């Protein structure tokens, strides 16, 4: 099962928030996120005269007019937002492309600019963009959400588990609640106050069917808006949901059968319940919701027909901390705000990685023993084209022990480590794409099956989900690839969330690896080798 997200963005408006949104939804198990780029100029993406706030497409209310000097950049609908006007277009795109490159394989960026890739204006171009993406990419399930909208699962660990809980249904509507607006530099996980639910939904759908067709553009402004509502908010499915009437002939021609009572459509053993537009599968908010960080309509404009209009003076004084689930349930909050600062502070102080430290000789001695004696490697073990990876690399690149190999480093604190004066020079020669500043719990699809060797040394007991990391290591390795994993087994302490038991640790290891060598600090009479030291081959 493959589940994908489509979205369309103004880079100036979203680049400051985009990575948190991407990481959240990849952590829910979405396989691919397609981002369509509207361009940095509002003249490009809206297609119309926005001078002094006079939009030629849809007028918005409850907001200040766009200042003349900002016309063409600031959107009339969101004039109070931060458009990073202190940055050039190139600087905005440097930030955007860095994020896209970081999650390459899971995230794809496609240009969709007015007057260039698309010649119709917003909001019609939004429906056409979603349609274009679905028609050119394969996925079992689709949803379109904006980067200020977060899917929240209350009863399931991931989106696949949620979907499997709803067999025979092909169109699942998720209701939204409106939270306060996002703030640059503040995670949405820390925004708890909400004001209202507006009845709008976004739809997880199989085989989307689209109202939006180029021939219908500008038939009427109402038709343009209806296209967006049905294609973006309440997306129909090919399983009969193209109009209010069920089109049997169309589905039969596509190879589908219809049950005698006309309640199900099927192909082979795959049955889907027939859903009319008036019979929507609206999901229980206790199971799944969409948190929309749009803020007050007094700051973010609405049109006259919008449901938000009636709430323009509503205070954001209700509290919902269910987003904390994504912190506390996985020990993420504790890891992020307690263990990670502790770890960074340790690396900023003199330690054996520093050449000025009294016991700096331990650095070379460590890798001579692990790579040489334990693993049986030589310094020229790999071809220059062989990709090798250090997960949880810390502040100094251990793979420099090897004189060959295409070396990659991954650590959630890597950008901070590179700023440490004593460590900076060790990283200066590495290409940017080989340095991955991210959590090891997030899988980068473009690197799956690429690596000949992966080390993860003294790392797993420092993380918030060590089981996922073990699985990711196996995913990154080529068939027959080799891994070195070593860590301690202990209860949580400051800086070390812990690995609870050897039984659970070996249970996860044996799911994905064959153990070639199994030692520890007792068997080898050396504290270096930790509680567990393993040479592994991918199954």
NORGIFEN-V560623 format. One record per residue. SS is DSSP state (hx for helix, st for strand, lp for the rest). Layout:
BEGIN
[[SS] [SS]]
END
This chain:
BEGIN
[[lp] [lp] [st] [st] [st] [st] [st] [st] [st] [lp] [hx] [hx] [hx] [hx] [lp] [lp] [lp] [hx] [hx] [hx] [hx] [hx] [hx] [hx] [hx] [hx] [hx] [lp] [lp] [lp] [lp] [st] [st] [st] [st] [st] [st] [lp] [lp] [lp] [lp] [hx] [hx] [hx] [hx] [hx] [lp] [lp] [lp] [lp] [hx] [hx] [hx] [lp] [lp] [lp] [lp] [lp] [lp] [lp] [st] [lp] [lp] [lp] [lp] [lp] [lp] [hx] [hx] [hx] [lp] [lp] [lp] [lp] [lp] [hx] [hx] [hx] [lp] [lp] [lp] [lp] [lp] [lp] [lp] [lp] [lp] [lp] [hx] [hx] [hx] [hx] [hx] [hx] [hx] [hx] [hx] [hx] [hx] [hx] [hx] [hx] [lp] [st] [lp] [lp] [st] [st] [st] [st] [st] [lp] [lp] [st] [lp] [lp] [lp] [st] [lp] [lp] [lp] [lp] [lp] [hx] [hx] [hx] [hx] [hx] [hx] [hx] [hx] [hx] [hx] [hx] [hx] [hx] [lp] [lp] [lp] [lp] [st] [st] [st] [st] [lp] [lp] [lp] [lp] [st] [st] [st] [st] [st] [lp] [lp] [lp] [lp] [lp] [hx] [hx] [hx] [hx] [hx] [hx] [lp] [lp] [lp] [lp] [lp] [lp] [st] [st] [st] [st] [st] [st] [st] [st] [st] [lp] [lp] [lp] [st] [lp] [lp] [st] [lp] [hx] [hx] [hx] [lp] [lp] [st] [st] [st] [st] [st] [st] [st] [st] [st] [st] [st] [st] [st] [lp] [lp] [st] [st] [lp] [lp] [lp] [lp] [hx] [hx] [hx] [lp] [lp] [lp] [lp] [hx] [hx] [hx] [hx] [hx] [hx] [hx] [hx] [hx] [hx] [hx] [hx] [hx] [lp] [lp] [st] [st] [lp] [lp] [lp] [lp] [lp] [lp] [lp] [lp] [lp] [lp] [hx] [hx] [hx] [hx] [hx] [hx] [lp] [lp] [lp] [st] [st] [lp] [lp] [lp] [lp] [lp] [st] [st] [st] [st] [lp] [lp] [st] [st] [st] [st] [lp] [lp] [lp] [lp] [lp] [lp] [lp] [st] [st] [lp] [lp] [lp] [lp] [lp] [st] [st] [st] [st] [st] [lp] [lp] [lp] [lp] [lp] [lp] [lp] [lp] [lp] [st] [lp] [lp] [lp] [lp] [hx] [hx] [hx] [hx] [hx] [lp] [lp] [lp] [lp] [lp] [lp] [st] [st] [lp] [lp] [hx] [hx] [hx] [hx] [hx] [hx] [hx] [lp] [lp] [lp] [hx] [hx] [hx] [hx] [hx] [hx] [hx] [hx] [hx] [hx] [hx] [hx] [hx] [hx] [hx] [hx] [hx] [lp] [lp] [lp] [lp] [lp] [lp] [lp] [lp] [lp] [lp] [lp] [lp] [hx] [hx] [hx] [hx] [hx] [hx] [hx] [hx] [hx] [hx] [hx] [hx] [hx] [hx] [lp] [lp] [lp] [lp] [lp] [lp] [lp] [lp] [lp] [lp] [lp] [lp] [st] [st] [st] [st] [st] [lp] [lp] [lp] [lp] [lp] [lp] [hx] [hx] [hx] [hx] [lp] [lp] [lp] [lp] [st] [st] [st] [st] [st] [st] [lp] [lp] [hx] [hx] [hx] [hx] [lp] [lp] [lp] [hx] [hx] [hx] [hx] [hx] [hx] [hx] [lp] [lp] [lp] [lp] [hx] [hx] [hx] [st] [st] [st] [lp] [lp] [lp] [lp] [lp] [lp] [lp] [hx] [hx] [hx] [lp] [lp] [lp] [st] [st] [st] [st] [st] [st] [st] [lp] [lp] [hx] [hx] [hx] [lp] [lp] [lp] [hx] [hx] [hx] [hx] [hx] [hx] [hx] [hx] [hx] [hx] [hx] [st] [st] [st] [st] [st] [st] [st] [st] [st] [st] [st] [lp] [lp] [st] [lp] [lp] [st] [lp] [lp] [st] [lp] [lp] [st] [lp] [lp] [hx] [hx] [hx] [hx] [hx] [hx] [hx] [hx] [hx] [hx] [hx] [st] [st] [st] [st] [st] [st] [st] [lp] [lp] [lp] [lp] [lp] [lp] [lp] [hx] [hx] [hx] [lp] [lp] [st] [st] [st] [st] [st] [st] [st] [lp]]
END
